[in-house]
Amino acid sequence: MTATKTDLSPIARVAFGAIGVVQVAFAFLAFWDLSHRDEDDVRGPKPAWVPVILVNWIGPAAYFLFGIRR
């Protein structure tokens, strides 16, 4: 049996929605940072980071951990 969103409790629906919003905000923040950062401050070419950031959770985290020169 496969569960559908109508099978979830209201709290679970809100939790999944909140997790989705946070994930989208994390990716948006990474894209915003990438677009406003100088080329010299990013490891590798900036266009190469775009598909990386699109990978849920891992992509934006990888950009912030490994893509920014400190």
PDB file of N, CA, C and O in Angstrom, chain B, residues numbered from 101:
ATOM      1  N   MET B 101       0.836  -1.179   0.000  1.00  0.00           N
ATOM      2  CA  MET B 101       0.000   0.000   0.000  1.00  0.00           C
ATOM      3  C   MET B 101       0.885   1.249   0.000  1.00  0.00           C
ATOM      4  O   MET B 101       1.843   1.344   0.767  1.00  0.00           O
ATOM      5  N   THR B 102       0.562   2.168  -0.840  1.00  0.00           N
ATOM      6  CA  THR B 102       1.302   3.416  -0.932  1.00  0.00           C
ATOM      7  C   THR B 102       0.512   4.517  -0.242  1.00  0.00           C
ATOM      8  O   THR B 102      -0.687   4.673  -0.473  1.00  0.00           O
ATOM      9  N   ALA B 103       1.183   5.268   0.595  1.00  0.00           N
ATOM     10  CA  ALA B 103       0.527   6.367   1.295  1.00  0.00           C
ATOM     11  C   ALA B 103       0.431   7.573   0.369  1.00  0.00           C
ATOM     12  O   ALA B 103       1.334   7.840  -0.423  1.00  0.00           O
ATOM     13  N   THR B 104      -0.654   8.280   0.482  1.00  0.00           N
ATOM     14  CA  THR B 104      -0.832   9.530  -0.252  1.00  0.00           C
ATOM     15  C   THR B 104      -0.831  10.670   0.746  1.00  0.00           C
ATOM     16  O   THR B 104      -0.855  10.448   1.957  1.00  0.00           O
ATOM     17  N   LYS B 105      -0.804  11.895   0.233  1.00  0.00           N
ATOM     18  CA  LYS B 105      -0.759  13.022   1.162  1.00  0.00           C
ATOM     19  C   LYS B 105      -2.031  13.139   1.987  1.00  0.00           C
ATOM     20  O   LYS B 105      -2.009  13.737   3.063  1.00  0.00           O
ATOM     21  N   THR B 106      -3.141  12.582   1.509  1.00  0.00           N
ATOM     22  CA  THR B 106      -4.368  12.619   2.304  1.00  0.00           C
ATOM     23  C   THR B 106      -4.305  11.633   3.460  1.00  0.00           C
ATOM     24  O   THR B 106      -5.079  11.755   4.410  1.00  0.00           O
ATOM     25  N   ASP B 107      -3.400  10.656   3.403  1.00  0.00           N
ATOM     26  CA  ASP B 107      -3.229   9.707   4.503  1.00  0.00           C
ATOM     27  C   ASP B 107      -2.392  10.292   5.639  1.00  0.00           C
ATOM     28  O   ASP B 107      -2.389   9.749   6.745  1.00  0.00           O
ATOM     29  N   LEU B 108      -1.694  11.373   5.385  1.00  0.00           N
ATOM     30  CA  LEU B 108      -0.838  11.974   6.401  1.00  0.00           C
ATOM     31  C   LEU B 108      -1.658  12.813   7.372  1.00  0.00           C
ATOM     32  O   LEU B 108      -2.702  13.361   7.019  1.00  0.00           O
ATOM     33  N   SER B 109      -1.170  12.898   8.586  1.00  0.00           N
ATOM     34  CA  SER B 109      -1.825  13.760   9.565  1.00  0.00           C
ATOM     35  C   SER B 109      -1.565  15.216   9.185  1.00  0.00           C
ATOM     36  O   SER B 109      -0.627  15.507   8.443  1.00  0.00           O
ATOM     37  N   PRO B 110      -2.390  16.129   9.691  1.00  0.00           N
ATOM     38  CA  PRO B 110      -2.149  17.547   9.383  1.00  0.00           C
ATOM     39  C   PRO B 110      -0.758  18.018   9.819  1.00  0.00           C
ATOM     40  O   PRO B 110      -0.139  18.834   9.136  1.00  0.00           O
ATOM     41  N   ILE B 111      -0.272  17.516  10.933  1.00  0.00           N
ATOM     42  CA  ILE B 111       1.062  17.913  11.395  1.00  0.00           C
ATOM     43  C   ILE B 111       2.134  17.425  10.421  1.00  0.00           C
ATOM     44  O   ILE B 111       3.085  18.150  10.130  1.00  0.00           O
ATOM     45  N   ALA B 112       1.984  16.211   9.922  1.00  0.00           N
ATOM     46  CA  ALA B 112       2.957  15.675   8.966  1.00  0.00           C
ATOM     47  C   ALA B 112       2.930  16.466   7.665  1.00  0.00           C
ATOM     48  O   ALA B 112       3.977  16.718   7.069  1.00  0.00           O
ATOM     49  N   ARG B 113       1.737  16.858   7.221  1.00  0.00           N
ATOM     50  CA  ARG B 113       1.648  17.663   5.995  1.00  0.00           C
ATOM     51  C   ARG B 113       2.354  19.000   6.172  1.00  0.00           C
ATOM     52  O   ARG B 113       3.077  19.450   5.283  1.00  0.00           O
ATOM     53  N   VAL B 114       2.143  19.633   7.320  1.00  0.00           N
ATOM     54  CA  VAL B 114       2.803  20.916   7.591  1.00  0.00           C
ATOM     55  C   VAL B 114       4.318  20.721   7.668  1.00  0.00           C
ATOM     56  O   VAL B 114       5.077  21.543   7.156  1.00  0.00           O
ATOM     57  N   ALA B 115       4.754  19.641   8.302  1.00  0.00           N
ATOM     58  CA  ALA B 115       6.193  19.377   8.422  1.00  0.00           C
ATOM     59  C   ALA B 115       6.829  19.175   7.051  1.00  0.00           C
ATOM     60  O   ALA B 115       7.886  19.738   6.766  1.00  0.00           O
ATOM     61  N   PHE B 116       6.187  18.373   6.200  1.00  0.00           N
ATOM     62  CA  PHE B 116       6.732  18.162   4.853  1.00  0.00           C
ATOM     63  C   PHE B 116       6.734  19.460   4.057  1.00  0.00           C
ATOM     64  O   PHE B 116       7.676  19.730   3.312  1.00  0.00           O
ATOM     65  N   GLY B 117       5.697  20.254   4.208  1.00  0.00           N
ATOM     66  CA  GLY B 117       5.653  21.546   3.521  1.00  0.00           C
ATOM     67  C   GLY B 117       6.762  22.470   3.993  1.00  0.00           C
ATOM     68  O   GLY B 117       7.401  23.143   3.184  1.00  0.00           O
ATOM     69  N   ALA B 118       6.991  22.503   5.296  1.00  0.00           N
ATOM     70  CA  ALA B 118       8.042  23.357   5.850  1.00  0.00           C
ATOM     71  C   ALA B 118       9.420  22.903   5.382  1.00  0.00           C
ATOM     72  O   ALA B 118      10.269  23.730   5.050  1.00  0.00           O
ATOM     73  N   ILE B 119       9.643  21.602   5.355  1.00  0.00           N
ATOM     74  CA  ILE B 119      10.925  21.076   4.867  1.00  0.00           C
ATOM     75  C   ILE B 119      11.133  21.473   3.409  1.00  0.00           C
ATOM     76  O   ILE B 119      12.240  21.842   3.019  1.00  0.00           O
ATOM     77  N   GLY B 120      10.085  21.401   2.610  1.00  0.00           N
ATOM     78  CA  GLY B 120      10.182  21.797   1.207  1.00  0.00           C
ATOM     79  C   GLY B 120      10.512  23.268   1.051  1.00  0.00           C
ATOM     80  O   GLY B 120      11.332  23.640   0.212  1.00  0.00           O
ATOM     81  N   VAL B 121       9.875  24.108   1.859  1.00  0.00           N
ATOM     82  CA  VAL B 121      10.133  25.549   1.796  1.00  0.00           C
ATOM     83  C   VAL B 121      11.578  25.849   2.194  1.00  0.00           C
ATOM     84  O   VAL B 121      12.235  26.673   1.557  1.00  0.00           O
ATOM     85  N   VAL B 122      12.069  25.195   3.230  1.00  0.00           N
ATOM     86  CA  VAL B 122      13.454  25.411   3.669  1.00  0.00           C
ATOM     87  C   VAL B 122      14.431  24.974   2.584  1.00  0.00           C
ATOM     88  O   VAL B 122      15.427  25.655   2.341  1.00  0.00           O
ATOM     89  N   GLN B 123      14.160  23.850   1.933  1.00  0.00           N
ATOM     90  CA  GLN B 123      15.056  23.364   0.880  1.00  0.00           C
ATOM     91  C   GLN B 123      15.104  24.341  -0.290  1.00  0.00           C
ATOM     92  O   GLN B 123      16.181  24.632  -0.809  1.00  0.00           O
ATOM     93  N   VAL B 124      13.946  24.849  -0.707  1.00  0.00           N
ATOM     94  CA  VAL B 124      13.902  25.814  -1.809  1.00  0.00           C
ATOM     95  C   VAL B 124      14.615  27.102  -1.404  1.00  0.00           C
ATOM     96  O   VAL B 124      15.338  27.688  -2.210  1.00  0.00           O
ATOM     97  N   ALA B 125      14.421  27.545  -0.171  1.00  0.00           N
ATOM     98  CA  ALA B 125      15.090  28.758   0.301  1.00  0.00           C
ATOM     99  C   ALA B 125      16.610  28.571   0.338  1.00  0.00           C
ATOM    100  O   ALA B 125      17.354  29.490  -0.001  1.00  0.00           O
ATOM    101  N   PHE B 126      17.070  27.395   0.745  1.00  0.00           N
ATOM    102  CA  PHE B 126      18.503  27.080   0.779  1.00  0.00           C
ATOM    103  C   PHE B 126      19.097  27.156  -0.626  1.00  0.00           C
ATOM    104  O   PHE B 126      20.171  27.726  -0.820  1.00  0.00           O
ATOM    105  N   ALA B 127      18.395  26.580  -1.604  1.00  0.00           N
ATOM    106  CA  ALA B 127      18.868  26.623  -2.991  1.00  0.00           C
ATOM    107  C   ALA B 127      18.838  28.055  -3.522  1.00  0.00           C
ATOM    108  O   ALA B 127      19.773  28.483  -4.198  1.00  0.00           O
ATOM    109  N   PHE B 128      17.765  28.799  -3.220  1.00  0.00           N
ATOM    110  CA  PHE B 128      17.675  30.191  -3.666  1.00  0.00           C
ATOM    111  C   PHE B 128      18.830  31.008  -3.091  1.00  0.00           C
ATOM    112  O   PHE B 128      19.440  31.808  -3.800  1.00  0.00           O
ATOM    113  N   LEU B 129      19.128  30.809  -1.811  1.00  0.00           N
ATOM    114  CA  LEU B 129      20.230  31.533  -1.183  1.00  0.00           C
ATOM    115  C   LEU B 129      21.561  31.206  -1.857  1.00  0.00           C
ATOM    116  O   LEU B 129      22.390  32.092  -2.061  1.00  0.00           O
ATOM    117  N   ALA B 130      21.762  29.944  -2.199  1.00  0.00           N
ATOM    118  CA  ALA B 130      22.999  29.551  -2.885  1.00  0.00           C
ATOM    119  C   ALA B 130      23.084  30.202  -4.266  1.00  0.00           C
ATOM    120  O   ALA B 130      24.144  30.693  -4.654  1.00  0.00           O
ATOM    121  N   PHE B 131      21.967  30.210  -5.017  1.00  0.00           N
ATOM    122  CA  PHE B 131      21.963  30.865  -6.330  1.00  0.00           C
ATOM    123  C   PHE B 131      22.208  32.364  -6.193  1.00  0.00           C
ATOM    124  O   PHE B 131      22.956  32.949  -6.975  1.00  0.00           O
ATOM    125  N   TRP B 132      21.583  32.977  -5.209  1.00  0.00           N
ATOM    126  CA  TRP B 132      21.760  34.413  -5.004  1.00  0.00           C
ATOM    127  C   TRP B 132      23.222  34.713  -4.682  1.00  0.00           C
ATOM    128  O   TRP B 132      23.812  35.638  -5.241  1.00  0.00           O
ATOM    129  N   ASP B 133      23.799  33.927  -3.780  1.00  0.00           N
ATOM    130  CA  ASP B 133      25.192  34.129  -3.404  1.00  0.00           C
ATOM    131  C   ASP B 133      26.115  33.937  -4.604  1.00  0.00           C
ATOM    132  O   ASP B 133      27.038  34.724  -4.816  1.00  0.00           O
ATOM    133  N   LEU B 134      25.864  32.897  -5.381  1.00  0.00           N
ATOM    134  CA  LEU B 134      26.685  32.629  -6.562  1.00  0.00           C
ATOM    135  C   LEU B 134      26.610  33.779  -7.559  1.00  0.00           C
ATOM    136  O   LEU B 134      27.626  34.161  -8.140  1.00  0.00           O
ATOM    137  N   SER B 135      25.434  34.327  -7.759  1.00  0.00           N
ATOM    138  CA  SER B 135      25.278  35.399  -8.748  1.00  0.00           C
ATOM    139  C   SER B 135      25.888  36.719  -8.282  1.00  0.00           C
ATOM    140  O   SER B 135      26.249  37.551  -9.114  1.00  0.00           O
ATOM    141  N   HIS B 136      26.011  36.927  -6.978  1.00  0.00           N
ATOM    142  CA  HIS B 136      26.545  38.178  -6.456  1.00  0.00           C
ATOM    143  C   HIS B 136      28.020  38.093  -6.056  1.00  0.00           C
ATOM    144  O   HIS B 136      28.611  39.098  -5.664  1.00  0.00           O
ATOM    145  N   ARG B 137      28.597  36.940  -6.148  1.00  0.00           N
ATOM    146  CA  ARG B 137      29.998  36.750  -5.746  1.00  0.00           C
ATOM    147  C   ARG B 137      30.904  36.918  -6.967  1.00  0.00           C
ATOM    148  O   ARG B 137      30.546  36.500  -8.068  1.00  0.00           O
ATOM    149  N   ASP B 138      32.081  37.531  -6.771  1.00  0.00           N
ATOM    150  CA  ASP B 138      33.058  37.684  -7.851  1.00  0.00           C
ATOM    151  C   ASP B 138      33.580  36.321  -8.292  1.00  0.00           C
ATOM    152  O   ASP B 138      33.637  35.376  -7.505  1.00  0.00           O
ATOM    153  N   GLU B 139      33.956  36.240  -9.558  1.00  0.00           N
ATOM    154  CA  GLU B 139      34.491  34.992 -10.126  1.00  0.00           C
ATOM    155  C   GLU B 139      35.711  34.494  -9.345  1.00  0.00           C
ATOM    156  O   GLU B 139      35.906  33.288  -9.192  1.00  0.00           O
ATOM    157  N   ASP B 140      36.528  35.425  -8.854  1.00  0.00           N
ATOM    158  CA  ASP B 140      37.739  35.050  -8.118  1.00  0.00           C
ATOM    159  C   ASP B 140      37.442  34.446  -6.745  1.00  0.00           C
ATOM    160  O   ASP B 140      38.299  33.783  -6.160  1.00  0.00           O
ATOM    161  N   ASP B 141      36.241  34.672  -6.234  1.00  0.00           N
ATOM    162  CA  ASP B 141      35.877  34.163  -4.910  1.00  0.00           C
ATOM    163  C   ASP B 141      35.212  32.794  -4.954  1.00  0.00           C
ATOM    164  O   ASP B 141      34.843  32.248  -3.914  1.00  0.00           O
ATOM    165  N   VAL B 142      35.057  32.235  -6.157  1.00  0.00           N
ATOM    166  CA  VAL B 142      34.392  30.940  -6.322  1.00  0.00           C
ATOM    167  C   VAL B 142      35.412  29.945  -6.853  1.00  0.00           C
ATOM    168  O   VAL B 142      36.169  30.249  -7.774  1.00  0.00           O
ATOM    169  N   ARG B 143      35.425  28.756  -6.268  1.00  0.00           N
ATOM    170  CA  ARG B 143      36.307  27.691  -6.763  1.00  0.00           C
ATOM    171  C   ARG B 143      35.686  27.092  -8.014  1.00  0.00           C
ATOM    172  O   ARG B 143      34.556  26.605  -7.981  1.00  0.00           O
ATOM    173  N   GLY B 144      36.411  27.126  -9.097  1.00  0.00           N
ATOM    174  CA  GLY B 144      35.900  26.607 -10.362  1.00  0.00           C
ATOM    175  C   GLY B 144      35.047  27.644 -11.071  1.00  0.00           C
ATOM    176  O   GLY B 144      34.790  28.717 -10.527  1.00  0.00           O
ATOM    177  N   PRO B 145      34.608  27.329 -12.287  1.00  0.00           N
ATOM    178  CA  PRO B 145      33.773  28.271 -13.033  1.00  0.00           C
ATOM    179  C   PRO B 145      32.377  28.368 -12.420  1.00  0.00           C
ATOM    180  O   PRO B 145      31.784  27.365 -12.024  1.00  0.00           O
ATOM    181  N   LYS B 146      31.871  29.587 -12.354  1.00  0.00           N
ATOM    182  CA  LYS B 146      30.549  29.801 -11.758  1.00  0.00           C
ATOM    183  C   LYS B 146      29.449  28.997 -12.453  1.00  0.00           C
ATOM    184  O   LYS B 146      28.598  28.438 -11.762  1.00  0.00           O
ATOM    185  N   PRO B 147      29.426  28.910 -13.801  1.00  0.00           N
ATOM    186  CA  PRO B 147      28.357  28.124 -14.439  1.00  0.00           C
ATOM    187  C   PRO B 147      28.361  26.647 -14.044  1.00  0.00           C
ATOM    188  O   PRO B 147      27.319  25.995 -14.103  1.00  0.00           O
ATOM    189  N   ALA B 148      29.502  26.117 -13.648  1.00  0.00           N
ATOM    190  CA  ALA B 148      29.564  24.711 -13.244  1.00  0.00           C
ATOM    191  C   ALA B 148      28.838  24.469 -11.923  1.00  0.00           C
ATOM    192  O   ALA B 148      28.428  23.343 -11.644  1.00  0.00           O
ATOM    193  N   TRP B 149      28.675  25.506 -11.111  1.00  0.00           N
ATOM    194  CA  TRP B 149      28.001  25.344  -9.829  1.00  0.00           C
ATOM    195  C   TRP B 149      26.480  25.324  -9.958  1.00  0.00           C
ATOM    196  O   TRP B 149      25.794  24.864  -9.045  1.00  0.00           O
ATOM    197  N   VAL B 150      25.945  25.812 -11.065  1.00  0.00           N
ATOM    198  CA  VAL B 150      24.481  25.850 -11.226  1.00  0.00           C
ATOM    199  C   VAL B 150      23.863  24.456 -11.151  1.00  0.00           C
ATOM    200  O   VAL B 150      22.949  24.262 -10.349  1.00  0.00           O
ATOM    201  N   PRO B 151      24.309  23.470 -11.940  1.00  0.00           N
ATOM    202  CA  PRO B 151      23.687  22.143 -11.806  1.00  0.00           C
ATOM    203  C   PRO B 151      23.967  21.488 -10.455  1.00  0.00           C
ATOM    204  O   PRO B 151      23.169  20.681  -9.979  1.00  0.00           O
ATOM    205  N   VAL B 152      25.090  21.830  -9.840  1.00  0.00           N
ATOM    206  CA  VAL B 152      25.389  21.271  -8.516  1.00  0.00           C
ATOM    207  C   VAL B 152      24.370  21.770  -7.499  1.00  0.00           C
ATOM    208  O   VAL B 152      23.867  20.990  -6.690  1.00  0.00           O
ATOM    209  N   ILE B 153      24.066  23.056  -7.534  1.00  0.00           N
ATOM    210  CA  ILE B 153      23.119  23.639  -6.581  1.00  0.00           C
ATOM    211  C   ILE B 153      21.725  23.050  -6.759  1.00  0.00           C
ATOM    212  O   ILE B 153      20.944  23.018  -5.808  1.00  0.00           O
ATOM    213  N   LEU B 154      21.404  22.587  -7.956  1.00  0.00           N
ATOM    214  CA  LEU B 154      20.077  22.014  -8.206  1.00  0.00           C
ATOM    215  C   LEU B 154      19.854  20.665  -7.520  1.00  0.00           C
ATOM    216  O   LEU B 154      18.715  20.205  -7.428  1.00  0.00           O
ATOM    217  N   VAL B 155      20.914  20.031  -7.041  1.00  0.00           N
ATOM    218  CA  VAL B 155      20.769  18.755  -6.331  1.00  0.00           C
ATOM    219  C   VAL B 155      20.264  19.070  -4.921  1.00  0.00           C
ATOM    220  O   VAL B 155      20.935  19.762  -4.155  1.00  0.00           O
ATOM    221  N   ASN B 156      19.092  18.564  -4.589  1.00  0.00           N
ATOM    222  CA  ASN B 156      18.451  18.897  -3.314  1.00  0.00           C
ATOM    223  C   ASN B 156      19.380  18.689  -2.128  1.00  0.00           C
ATOM    224  O   ASN B 156      20.057  17.666  -2.025  1.00  0.00           O
ATOM    225  N   TRP B 157      19.403  19.664  -1.243  1.00  0.00           N
ATOM    226  CA  TRP B 157      20.149  19.692   0.006  1.00  0.00           C
ATOM    227  C   TRP B 157      21.658  19.565  -0.195  1.00  0.00           C
ATOM    228  O   TRP B 157      22.414  20.396   0.308  1.00  0.00           O
ATOM    229  N   ILE B 158      22.101  18.560  -0.908  1.00  0.00           N
ATOM    230  CA  ILE B 158      23.536  18.311  -1.050  1.00  0.00           C
ATOM    231  C   ILE B 158      24.202  19.398  -1.887  1.00  0.00           C
ATOM    232  O   ILE B 158      25.303  19.843  -1.562  1.00  0.00           O
ATOM    233  N   GLY B 159      23.547  19.825  -2.957  1.00  0.00           N
ATOM    234  CA  GLY B 159      24.135  20.813  -3.852  1.00  0.00           C
ATOM    235  C   GLY B 159      24.414  22.151  -3.187  1.00  0.00           C
ATOM    236  O   GLY B 159      25.547  22.628  -3.228  1.00  0.00           O
ATOM    237  N   PRO B 160      23.395  22.776  -2.567  1.00  0.00           N
ATOM    238  CA  PRO B 160      23.678  24.046  -1.886  1.00  0.00           C
ATOM    239  C   PRO B 160      24.698  23.896  -0.758  1.00  0.00           C
ATOM    240  O   PRO B 160      25.539  24.772  -0.555  1.00  0.00           O
ATOM    241  N   ALA B 161      24.623  22.786  -0.027  1.00  0.00           N
ATOM    242  CA  ALA B 161      25.597  22.563   1.049  1.00  0.00           C
ATOM    243  C   ALA B 161      27.004  22.440   0.473  1.00  0.00           C
ATOM    244  O   ALA B 161      27.951  22.995   1.031  1.00  0.00           O
ATOM    245  N   ALA B 162      27.148  21.719  -0.634  1.00  0.00           N
ATOM    246  CA  ALA B 162      28.459  21.575  -1.275  1.00  0.00           C
ATOM    247  C   ALA B 162      28.979  22.925  -1.747  1.00  0.00           C
ATOM    248  O   ALA B 162      30.168  23.216  -1.616  1.00  0.00           O
ATOM    249  N   TYR B 163      28.091  23.753  -2.297  1.00  0.00           N
ATOM    250  CA  TYR B 163      28.513  25.079  -2.753  1.00  0.00           C
ATOM    251  C   TYR B 163      29.040  25.902  -1.578  1.00  0.00           C
ATOM    252  O   TYR B 163      30.116  26.493  -1.665  1.00  0.00           O
ATOM    253  N   PHE B 164      28.282  25.940  -0.481  1.00  0.00           N
ATOM    254  CA  PHE B 164      28.711  26.750   0.656  1.00  0.00           C
ATOM    255  C   PHE B 164      29.951  26.177   1.344  1.00  0.00           C
ATOM    256  O   PHE B 164      30.757  26.936   1.884  1.00  0.00           O
ATOM    257  N   LEU B 165      30.117  24.863   1.335  1.00  0.00           N
ATOM    258  CA  LEU B 165      31.279  24.256   1.991  1.00  0.00           C
ATOM    259  C   LEU B 165      32.531  24.254   1.121  1.00  0.00           C
ATOM    260  O   LEU B 165      33.631  24.497   1.616  1.00  0.00           O
ATOM    261  N   PHE B 166      32.370  23.979  -0.180  1.00  0.00           N
ATOM    262  CA  PHE B 166      33.528  23.778  -1.049  1.00  0.00           C
ATOM    263  C   PHE B 166      33.659  24.794  -2.180  1.00  0.00           C
ATOM    264  O   PHE B 166      34.738  24.923  -2.757  1.00  0.00           O
ATOM    265  N   GLY B 167      32.605  25.510  -2.508  1.00  0.00           N
ATOM    266  CA  GLY B 167      32.631  26.380  -3.672  1.00  0.00           C
ATOM    267  C   GLY B 167      33.105  27.793  -3.419  1.00  0.00           C
ATOM    268  O   GLY B 167      33.454  28.509  -4.357  1.00  0.00           O
ATOM    269  N   ILE B 168      33.121  28.200  -2.170  1.00  0.00           N
ATOM    270  CA  ILE B 168      33.485  29.578  -1.844  1.00  0.00           C
ATOM    271  C   ILE B 168      34.906  29.602  -1.297  1.00  0.00           C
ATOM    272  O   ILE B 168      35.255  28.861  -0.378  1.00  0.00           O
ATOM    273  N   ARG B 169      35.715  30.477  -1.891  1.00  0.00           N
ATOM    274  CA  ARG B 169      37.079  30.665  -1.369  1.00  0.00           C
ATOM    275  C   ARG B 169      36.989  31.543  -0.128  1.00  0.00           C
ATOM    276  O   ARG B 169      36.292  32.557  -0.111  1.00  0.00           O
ATOM    277  N   ARG B 170      37.694  31.139   0.888  1.00  0.00           N
ATOM    278  CA  ARG B 170      37.688  31.925   2.128  1.00  0.00           C
ATOM    279  C   ARG B 170      39.044  32.530   2.368  1.00  0.00           C
ATOM    280  O   ARG B 170      39.242  33.228   3.362  1.00  0.00           O
TER     281      ARG B 170
END
